[in-house]
Amino acid sequence: MPVESCHLRLPATSANLGAAFDTAAIALDFVLEVEARAAKEYSILAAGRNVAECSRLDSNMILETYQALLSREGRPVVPLAMRMRNGIPLGMGCGSSAAGRLAAICLATYFGELGWSGERILAEAVALEGHPDNAAACWMGGMVVAAAPFQADAASSRLPSVSIAPPRDWSAIVAMPSRPLATSQARAVLPESYSRADVVANLQAAALLAPAFAAASPELLAAATRDRLHQPFRRAICPLLEPLLPLVGHAGILSVTLSGAGPSVLLIRESSSTLAMAAVQAALADAGWLPQTDYELLETEFVRVGAQQHWEQRSWADAAQIESQTE
């Protein structure tokens, strides 16, 4: 049994990116960090965001997933002493579930000596998540476009996916309301069927997303992020979207989309813009939103290195070296 600790670093993600519903996501630079050692009993020392939820030993998604996988694979369930620093807000559409599931699968792979490859780890996460976007972006880094495996046994199938390096002169602002939103609630407001016109419009837009990032084209990005399948139905329960959508094309803001299922909003901007943050603050003030009390704004860079690279290095200290190797 391994005696040394297992170190993990998993980035936040923003999925859908407008029209690419359940298809695309991008890795962001606020992260979940986990260190775990085999122990006589479970313990979690948490810091960062949502400390109370992260510290729980019961109803803890990471521990429950870890235990379930080892039991399923017929391996001893090794108790863990964990240290966790969580930078990903829970319930805000920033990929906390995907990061947590990937952390659990990596811990099970390591302490259960499963010998799973990176492809198998990602496939297990996608099977648990039910869609590939957040898990793939968290694991691979960059802007990822992914489709669910076509084989019946999704957990052992290779994920059809590609990671595209985001333009270095693009960055983002994440606007988060004070209250989280359950993904189940966000899914419940979607219709059972759509018109052909709406589906075709989304297919056309989504097809432009990868070229927009590859070509660093603001014009293509604006077209690629126009959505008819989920954002119109989620506006009522994601109220930051309405006042921020008109900012596209102004103050260096290239696109405005829900982050995942919401309620947060992702604004992609030109990094050189000094006006974007002020424009966001002014738009929210005009809509009656109070800073800090009603919402929080996070400035974030896009991450080219995902959890897989850090998992292979097994050390947070190697992060700077890994980043330099991707330049």
C-alpha positions in Angstrom: 0.0 0.0 0.0 1.3 3.5 -0.8 2.6 5.3 2.3 3.4 8.7 0.9 0.7 11.3 0.4 -1.3 11.9 -2.7 -1.4 15.6 -3.9 -4.1 16.8 -6.3 -4.8 20.2 -7.9 -8.0 20.5 -9.9 -9.1 23.7 -11.7 -12.6 25.3 -11.7 -14.4 25.2 -15.0 -17.1 27.1 -16.8 -19.3 24.9 -19.1 -21.7 25.4 -22.0 -20.1 28.7 -23.1 -23.4 29.7 -24.6 -24.6 27.5 -27.4 -22.4 24.5 -26.7 -24.8 23.0 -24.1 -23.3 20.0 -22.3 -20.5 20.0 -25.0 -17.8 22.6 -24.1 -16.1 24.1 -21.1 -13.0 26.0 -20.1 -10.6 25.7 -17.2 -10.2 28.6 -14.8 -7.4 29.5 -12.4 -9.1 29.1 -9.1 -8.6 25.5 -7.8 -9.4 22.7 -5.4 -6.2 21.4 -3.8 -6.2 18.1 -1.9 -3.5 16.2 0.0 -4.4 12.8 1.5 -2.6 10.1 3.5 -3.7 6.7 4.6 -4.9 6.9 8.2 -6.6 4.9 11.0 -9.8 7.0 10.6 -11.1 9.7 8.3 -10.4 13.4 8.9 -10.6 16.5 6.8 -8.9 19.8 7.5 -10.4 22.3 5.2 -9.7 25.9 4.3 -10.9 28.3 1.6 -14.4 28.5 0.4 -17.4 26.5 1.8 -15.3 25.2 4.7 -18.3 23.7 6.6 -19.4 21.6 3.6 -15.8 20.6 2.7 -15.1 19.5 6.3 -18.0 17.1 6.7 -17.3 13.4 7.0 -21.0 12.6 6.3 -22.7 13.5 3.0 -19.3 14.4 1.5 -19.3 13.7 -2.2 -15.5 13.1 -2.4 -15.5 10.6 0.4 -18.7 8.9 -0.8 -17.4 8.5 -4.3 -14.0 7.3 -3.1 -15.6 4.6 -0.9 -18.1 3.5 -3.5 -15.4 3.1 -6.2 -13.2 1.0 -4.0 -16.1 -1.2 -2.9 -17.2 -1.7 -6.5 -13.7 -2.7 -7.5 -13.4 -5.1 -4.5 -10.5 -3.2 -2.9 -10.0 -2.4 0.8 -11.5 1.0 1.7 -8.5 2.8 3.2 -9.5 5.7 5.6 -7.8 9.0 4.7 -6.5 12.0 6.5 -7.1 14.9 4.1 -6.1 18.5 3.9 -8.1 20.5 1.5 -8.0 24.1 0.2 -11.0 24.8 -1.8 -11.1 27.8 -4.2 -14.1 26.7 -6.2 -17.5 28.0 -4.8 -20.1 25.3 -4.4 -23.4 25.5 -6.3 -22.3 28.4 -8.5 -21.8 26.7 -11.9 -18.0 26.7 -11.6 -17.4 22.9 -11.9 -17.1 22.1 -8.2 -18.9 18.7 -8.7 -16.6 17.7 -11.6 -13.5 18.7 -9.6 -14.7 16.8 -6.5 -15.5 13.6 -8.5 -12.1 13.7 -10.2 -10.4 14.1 -6.9 -12.3 11.1 -5.5 -11.5 8.9 -8.5 -7.8 9.8 -8.3 -7.7 9.0 -4.6 -9.4 5.7 -5.2 -6.9 4.9 -8.0 -4.0 5.8 -5.8 -4.9 4.3 -2.4 -6.7 1.3 -4.0 -3.8 0.7 -6.4 -6.3 0.4 -9.3 -3.7 1.3 -11.9 -6.2 3.3 -13.9 -4.9 5.4 -16.8 -5.8 9.1 -17.2 -8.3 8.2 -19.8 -10.0 5.7 -17.5 -10.1 8.3 -14.6 -11.7 10.9 -16.9 -14.2 8.3 -18.3 -15.3 7.4 -14.8 -15.8 11.1 -14.0 -17.9 11.6 -17.1 -20.0 8.6 -16.3 -20.7 9.9 -12.8 -21.4 13.5 -14.0 -23.7 12.4 -16.8 -22.1 14.8 -19.3 -18.5 15.4 -20.4 -17.9 19.1 -20.5 -16.8 20.1 -16.9 -14.9 16.9 -16.2 -13.0 17.0 -19.5 -12.0 20.7 -19.0 -10.9 20.1 -15.4 -8.9 17.1 -16.4 -7.4 18.3 -19.6 -7.2 22.1 -19.2 -7.8 24.7 -21.8 -11.0 25.1 -23.7 -12.4 21.6 -24.2 -15.0 20.3 -26.6 -16.2 16.8 -25.8 -18.9 14.3 -26.6 -20.1 11.4 -24.5 -18.6 8.0 -25.4 -20.6 6.1 -28.0 -20.1 2.7 -26.4 -22.5 1.3 -23.8 -19.7 0.9 -21.2 -18.9 4.6 -20.9 -16.6 4.2 -18.0 -14.1 2.2 -20.0 -14.4 4.1 -23.3 -12.1 6.8 -24.6 -13.8 10.2 -24.5 -14.0 11.9 -27.9 -12.6 15.3 -27.0 -10.1 18.0 -27.9 -8.4 20.7 -25.8 -7.7 24.1 -27.4 -5.3 26.5 -25.8 -7.2 29.7 -25.1 -5.8 33.0 -26.5 -3.3 34.5 -24.1 -4.8 37.9 -24.5 -8.3 36.8 -23.3 -9.3 36.4 -19.7 -12.5 36.4 -17.8 -14.7 37.8 -15.1 -17.0 35.5 -13.1 -20.0 37.3 -11.6 -21.5 35.3 -8.8 -24.7 36.0 -6.9 -24.8 35.6 -3.1 -27.0 32.5 -3.3 -26.1 29.2 -5.0 -28.3 27.3 -7.3 -28.8 23.5 -7.4 -28.1 22.0 -10.8 -31.3 20.0 -10.5 -33.3 23.2 -10.2 -31.5 24.7 -13.2 -32.3 21.5 -15.2 -35.9 21.5 -14.2 -36.7 24.7 -16.0 -35.6 23.4 -19.4 -38.3 22.2 -21.8 -38.6 18.6 -23.0 -38.3 19.6 -26.7 -37.2 22.4 -28.9 -38.1 23.8 -32.3 -36.0 22.9 -35.3 -35.1 26.5 -35.8 -33.7 26.8 -32.3 -31.7 23.6 -32.6 -30.3 24.6 -35.9 -29.3 28.0 -34.6 -27.5 26.5 -31.7 -25.7 23.9 -33.9 -24.5 26.8 -36.1 -23.3 28.8 -33.2 -21.6 25.9 -31.3 -19.8 24.9 -34.5 -18.0 28.3 -34.4 -16.8 28.0 -30.8 -13.6 26.0 -31.4 -12.6 28.1 -34.4 -13.3 31.2 -32.4 -10.7 30.1 -29.7 -8.3 28.7 -32.2 -8.3 31.9 -34.3 -8.6 34.3 -31.3 -11.5 35.9 -33.1 -13.8 38.2 -31.1 -16.3 38.3 -33.9 -16.6 34.5 -34.0 -16.8 34.2 -30.2 -19.7 36.7 -30.1 -21.6 34.6 -32.7 -20.6 31.2 -31.1 -21.9 32.1 -27.6 -25.5 33.0 -28.6 -27.8 30.4 -27.1 -31.4 29.4 -27.5 -31.5 26.1 -25.7 -30.9 26.9 -22.0 -30.1 30.5 -21.2 -33.5 31.9 -22.2 -35.2 29.5 -19.8 -32.7 30.1 -16.9 -32.8 33.9 -16.9 -35.5 33.9 -14.2 -33.5 31.9 -11.8 -30.1 33.3 -12.8 -30.9 37.1 -12.5 -27.3 38.3 -13.1 -27.5 37.3 -16.8 -30.2 39.8 -17.8 -28.3 43.0 -16.9 -24.9 41.7 -18.2 -25.9 40.3 -21.6 -26.0 43.8 -23.3 -22.3 44.3 -22.5 -21.1 42.1 -25.3 -19.1 44.3 -27.7 -18.5 47.0 -25.1 -15.6 47.8 -22.8 -13.5 44.9 -24.3 -16.1 42.3 -23.3 -16.3 39.6 -26.0 -19.0 37.3 -24.7 -21.5 36.9 -21.8 -22.8 33.5 -20.9 -24.1 31.5 -18.0 -21.3 29.6 -16.3 -22.5 26.0 -16.5 -26.1 25.8 -15.3 -25.7 29.1 -13.4 -26.3 31.1 -11.4 -22.9 32.7 -12.1 -22.1 34.5 -15.3 -18.9 34.2 -17.3 -17.7 37.3 -19.2 -14.8 36.7 -21.5 -12.8 39.9 -22.1 -9.7 41.2 -23.8 -7.1 41.1 -21.1 -5.9 44.6 -22.1 -9.3 46.1 -21.3 -9.2 48.4 -18.3 -12.9 49.2 -18.7 -14.6 45.7 -18.4 -14.7 45.5 -14.7 -16.1 49.0 -14.3 -18.7 48.3 -17.0 -19.8 45.1 -15.1 -20.1 47.0 -11.9 -22.1 49.8 -13.5 -24.5 47.5 -15.2 -25.2 45.6 -11.9 -25.6 48.9 -10.0 -28.1 50.1 -12.6 -30.0 46.9 -12.0 -30.1 47.5 -8.3 -27.5 44.9 -7.2 -25.2 45.8 -4.3 -21.5 44.7 -4.5 -20.3 42.2 -1.8 -23.8 42.0 -0.4 -25.6 40.7 -3.6 -22.8 39.5 -5.7 -19.1 38.9 -6.0 -16.8 39.5 -9.0 -13.8 37.2 -9.7 -11.1 38.1 -12.2 -9.7 34.9 -13.6 -7.2 33.7 -16.2 -7.8 30.6 -18.4 -5.7 27.5 -17.5 -3.9 25.5 -20.1 -2.9 22.8 -17.7 -5.5 20.5 -16.2 -5.6 18.1 -13.3 -4.2 15.3 -15.3 -0.8 17.0 -15.7 -0.6 17.7 -12.0 -1.8 14.2 -11.2 1.0 12.7 -13.2 3.6 14.9 -11.4 2.0 14.2 -8.0 3.2 17.4 -6.5 1.9 21.0 -6.2 5.5 22.1 -6.2 5.8 21.0 -9.8 2.9 23.3 -11.0 5.2 26.1 -12.2 7.4 23.7 -14.1 4.4 22.1 -15.7 3.0 25.5 -16.8 6.4 26.5 -18.3 6.4 23.3 -20.3 3.1 24.3 -22.0 4.3 27.7 -23.2 
